[in-house]
Amino acid sequence: YWPFRTLALNADDPAAAAQADAVAELLSRRSPAAVLRLGPVSSHDRTVASLVAGLRARGWRALRNEGGPVLGLDLPGDVAQLDACASPSLLKNIAYLRRRLVKQHGEVRAVRHVLDADSVSTLATLERIEASSWVAGGDAKFIGAANRRFWTALAAGRGGACEVVFWLLYCGDEPVAFSAHFETPCVVYIVANSFDDRWKIHSPGSLLTFEVLRDAVTRGKSHVDWGQGDSGYKGRWGAKPSSTLFDVMLFKRGWVGSSLHA
């Protein structure tokens, strides 16, 4: 469900609204349930908006639960402009951190991997880093058999315009941080990033973000969707609220749906 749920329709296609309405018609005639939950969905998603409007026009009732803002960064045309958006103290600190790491641990490098059938070792590396990070006991994306099955299945079925991208930051020969993305031709969706807590003093997340954003600009991306929440670092790069995520519960016309809605 990262970064949000949607319909597999091109919102810019003139037929998209009619196609979403056709889905609403089908669900109204054949839905096996009296209640549908869509979420999280984006406030920018026109196809989901068309679906919800189609369902409501057919007598479905809706309840919406706000999930909060999503931070986004509009990318400029070149790296110099990107630096102008960031906090000067942040850039100065990153340069210092890199020099210190090189002196103490050797070469610092960021490596970009695109998910494919040969990504088994990369996925294992991401799991090891996440297991040593602050999210290990929480909303993990790579730890455990269920997550391994998800990414392995995704690797086997890759295709289309979206790339699944994993960045790894190495200090010497040791991988210490990662950033995981879904990338379309225009947008980078950052769905997870973590670092090994043993390296926390070196701020590896900031070092990797520095490389990730520059690469996005170089590749001609126009926007970074950074997801919800900000411990402080997203705003220092110039990220601002750009949309909201929400859940919507839809109750089918009839006494069962009306009773549950009430």
C-alpha positions, 0 to 999 in steps of 0.5 A: 500500500506504499505510498498510497492505494489507487486505481490503475488508471491514467488520470490524464486520460480523458476516459479515466473518469468514465472508467472509474465510474464504470468500476463504481457501477460494477461494485454497486451491482456485484460487491460481495460486501456492504462496506468498502475501505479505501486507504490510504489514498491521496488527496491528489488522486483524481481517479479515486475521487471519481470512484468515490463520486460514482459510488455516492451517486449510486447511494453509497454513504461515505465516512472520511478519516484524515491521516495527515499531510504528506511532505513534498519537495519540488525539484529545480532544474539543476543541482545549484538551485537544489542547494539554494533550497536547503539549509546552508548549515545542513550542507556545511555539516554534510561536507564536514561529516563526509570528510570525517568519515573518509578519514576514519573509515575510508571511502564513502559512496552511495550506490543505486540498485534497481530491483530485479530478479538478481536483487536477493543479496541487496534485499538481505543487506536492507534487512540487516540494516533495518534490523539494526535501526530504530524501526526494527520493532515497528513499521519495518519494510524489509525484516521478516519472511512476509516482507521478503516474499513481498519484495521477491514477488515484486521483483519477479513481476517488474515492468512498466514505467515505475522503477523500484530503487534501493540506494545503499550508503557504504562507509569503507566496505560496510553498508550503513544506510538505505533509501527505498523508492518507487520512481516514475518518470517525474516523481520519486516516492520515498517509502522507507529509509533507515540506518544502522544505529551504530553509525548514528553519530555520523548522520548517514541518513543526511549523507545519503539524502544528499546523493539521492536528491542530486541524482533525482535532479540529474535524472530530470525528476520534478518532485519528491514525495517524502511521505508523512511525518518529519523529525526535522530533516525533511524541512531542512531540505525545503520539503513542505506539505504537498497533499494529505492522505486519508481513509474513506469508508463506503457503505453500500445502499441498503439496510445493512450499509445504512445500519453500519454507517449509523 
